[in-house]
Amino acid sequence: MPTPDPRTAEARRLDDEHASLGDQLGAIIAHLPPDTISLGELLDVFGDEGLLLLTVLLTLVFLIPVSIPGVSTVFGAAILLVGISRLIGRELWLPARLRTRPLPADRLRPGLERGMEWVRRMERISRPHRLSALAGGRGIDTLNNLAFILAALLLMAPFGFVPFSNTFPAVALLLYAVGLIQRDGGAILLGHLANIATIIYFGVLIGGGGLAAHQLLQRFTG
């Protein structure tokens, strides 16, 4: 399998301060290999300085109604480890099995391209340094990173076949990543609200499932 060159001219656009978030991600998506790619190869392109940008990319496939086997586990675990690395201030560590697992680039590309619509929307909505008190400071950084980790855990919750169960936490992660990149406290605040909406939604799912199971049990034992 050909390995993408992390130092191509397009990949170097990650270091270009004038390139928009969408332009940077679009360049990476356009240069995915035609067959398979591993998470380690993606990380080589983004580097530790681009972990939030990597997070945005990894959330895109959860924002549209598409199912790609094996992606939710790999991407969800990677996003969780990104959050943990930010919280403890260490470089991202990925288990070898997670880093080298091949993913179908040919199936990922259409989902990523469709998910880019969300990134474009976020670019129009986000404002750098808005409500900056919510985007900086030692205590706030810890809170935001913990909320980021919570969203990653919610993304990995075993509700994959339930509508919107991946979408809500993915939106939260996208908002957190964009907010942290642009120091936009408004986007981060919306991320917190999306986290709360996810918890409420999952609570309804669990409560409804418990009620249905109780009624079914009563029917068989009544």
QUIDAUR-V742500 format. One record per residue. N is the residue number from 1. RES is the residue in three letters. BURIAL is b if it has 16 or more other C-alpha atoms within 10 Angstrom, else e. Layout:
BEGIN
n->N res->RES burial->BURIAL
n->N res->RES burial->BURIAL
END
This chain:
BEGIN
n->1 res->MET burial->e
n->2 res->PRO burial->e
n->3 res->THR burial->e
n->4 res->PRO burial->b
n->5 res->ASP burial->e
n->6 res->PRO burial->b
n->7 res->ARG burial->e
n->8 res->THR burial->e
n->9 res->ALA burial->e
n->10 res->GLU burial->b
n->11 res->ALA burial->b
n->12 res->ARG burial->e
n->13 res->ARG burial->b
n->14 res->LEU burial->b
n->15 res->ASP burial->e
n->16 res->ASP burial->e
n->17 res->GLU burial->e
n->18 res->HIS burial->e
n->19 res->ALA burial->e
n->20 res->SER burial->e
n->21 res->LEU burial->b
n->22 res->GLY burial->b
n->23 res->ASP burial->b
n->24 res->GLN burial->b
n->25 res->LEU burial->b
n->26 res->GLY burial->b
n->27 res->ALA burial->b
n->28 res->ILE burial->b
n->29 res->ILE burial->b
n->30 res->ALA burial->e
n->31 res->HIS burial->e
n->32 res->LEU burial->b
n->33 res->PRO burial->b
n->34 res->PRO burial->e
n->35 res->ASP burial->e
n->36 res->THR burial->b
n->37 res->ILE burial->b
n->38 res->SER burial->b
n->39 res->LEU burial->b
n->40 res->GLY burial->b
n->41 res->GLU burial->b
n->42 res->LEU burial->b
n->43 res->LEU burial->b
n->44 res->ASP burial->e
n->45 res->VAL burial->b
n->46 res->PHE burial->b
n->47 res->GLY burial->b
n->48 res->ASP burial->b
n->49 res->GLU burial->e
n->50 res->GLY burial->b
n->51 res->LEU burial->b
n->52 res->LEU burial->b
n->53 res->LEU burial->b
n->54 res->LEU burial->b
n->55 res->THR burial->b
n->56 res->VAL burial->b
n->57 res->LEU burial->b
n->58 res->LEU burial->b
n->59 res->THR burial->b
n->60 res->LEU burial->b
n->61 res->VAL burial->b
n->62 res->PHE burial->b
n->63 res->LEU burial->b
n->64 res->ILE burial->b
n->65 res->PRO burial->e
n->66 res->VAL burial->e
n->67 res->SER burial->e
n->68 res->ILE burial->e
n->69 res->PRO burial->e
n->70 res->GLY burial->e
n->71 res->VAL burial->b
n->72 res->SER burial->b
n->73 res->THR burial->e
n->74 res->VAL burial->b
n->75 res->PHE burial->b
n->76 res->GLY burial->b
n->77 res->ALA burial->b
n->78 res->ALA burial->b
n->79 res->ILE burial->b
n->80 res->LEU burial->b
n->81 res->LEU burial->b
n->82 res->VAL burial->b
n->83 res->GLY burial->b
n->84 res->ILE burial->b
n->85 res->SER burial->b
n->86 res->ARG burial->b
n->87 res->LEU burial->b
n->88 res->ILE burial->e
n->89 res->GLY burial->e
n->90 res->ARG burial->e
n->91 res->GLU burial->e
n->92 res->LEU burial->b
n->93 res->TRP burial->e
n->94 res->LEU burial->b
n->95 res->PRO burial->e
n->96 res->ALA burial->e
n->97 res->ARG burial->e
n->98 res->LEU burial->b
n->99 res->ARG burial->b
n->100 res->THR burial->e
n->101 res->ARG burial->e
n->102 res->PRO burial->b
n->103 res->LEU burial->b
n->104 res->PRO burial->b
n->105 res->ALA burial->b
n->106 res->ASP burial->e
n->107 res->ARG burial->e
n->108 res->LEU burial->b
n->109 res->ARG burial->b
n->110 res->PRO burial->e
n->111 res->GLY burial->b
n->112 res->LEU burial->b
n->113 res->GLU burial->b
n->114 res->ARG burial->e
n->115 res->GLY burial->b
n->116 res->MET burial->b
n->117 res->GLU burial->e
n->118 res->TRP burial->b
n->119 res->VAL burial->b
n->120 res->ARG burial->e
n->121 res->ARG burial->e
n->122 res->MET burial->b
n->123 res->GLU burial->b
n->124 res->ARG burial->e
n->125 res->ILE burial->e
n->126 res->SER burial->b
n->127 res->ARG burial->b
n->128 res->PRO burial->b
n->129 res->HIS burial->b
n->130 res->ARG burial->b
n->131 res->LEU burial->b
n->132 res->SER burial->b
n->133 res->ALA burial->e
n->134 res->LEU burial->b
n->135 res->ALA burial->b
n->136 res->GLY burial->b
n->137 res->GLY burial->e
n->138 res->ARG burial->e
n->139 res->GLY burial->e
n->140 res->ILE burial->e
n->141 res->ASP burial->b
n->142 res->THR burial->e
n->143 res->LEU burial->e
n->144 res->ASN burial->b
n->145 res->ASN burial->b
n->146 res->LEU burial->b
n->147 res->ALA burial->b
n->148 res->PHE burial->b
n->149 res->ILE burial->b
n->150 res->LEU burial->b
n->151 res->ALA burial->b
n->152 res->ALA burial->b
n->153 res->LEU burial->e
n->154 res->LEU burial->b
n->155 res->LEU burial->b
n->156 res->MET burial->b
n->157 res->ALA burial->b
n->158 res->PRO burial->e
n->159 res->PHE burial->e
n->160 res->GLY burial->e
n->161 res->PHE burial->e
n->162 res->VAL burial->e
n->163 res->PRO burial->e
n->164 res->PHE burial->b
n->165 res->SER burial->b
n->166 res->ASN burial->b
n->167 res->THR burial->b
n->168 res->PHE burial->b
n->169 res->PRO burial->b
n->170 res->ALA burial->b
n->171 res->VAL burial->b
n->172 res->ALA burial->b
n->173 res->LEU burial->b
n->174 res->LEU burial->b
n->175 res->LEU burial->b
n->176 res->TYR burial->b
n->177 res->ALA burial->b
n->178 res->VAL burial->b
n->179 res->GLY burial->b
n->180 res->LEU burial->b
n->181 res->ILE burial->b
n->182 res->GLN burial->b
n->183 res->ARG burial->b
n->184 res->ASP burial->b
n->185 res->GLY burial->b
n->186 res->GLY burial->b
n->187 res->ALA burial->b
n->188 res->ILE burial->b
n->189 res->LEU burial->b
n->190 res->LEU burial->b
n->191 res->GLY burial->b
n->192 res->HIS burial->b
n->193 res->LEU burial->e
n->194 res->ALA burial->b
n->195 res->ASN burial->b
n->196 res->ILE burial->b
n->197 res->ALA burial->e
n->198 res->THR burial->b
n->199 res->ILE burial->b
n->200 res->ILE burial->e
n->201 res->TYR burial->e
n->202 res->PHE burial->b
n->203 res->GLY burial->e
n->204 res->VAL burial->e
n->205 res->LEU burial->e
n->206 res->ILE burial->e
n->207 res->GLY burial->e
n->208 res->GLY burial->e
n->209 res->GLY burial->e
n->210 res->GLY burial->e
n->211 res->LEU burial->e
n->212 res->ALA burial->e
n->213 res->ALA burial->e
n->214 res->HIS burial->e
n->215 res->GLN burial->e
n->216 res->LEU burial->e
n->217 res->LEU burial->e
n->218 res->GLN burial->e
n->219 res->ARG burial->e
n->220 res->PHE burial->e
n->221 res->THR burial->e
n->222 res->GLY burial->e
END
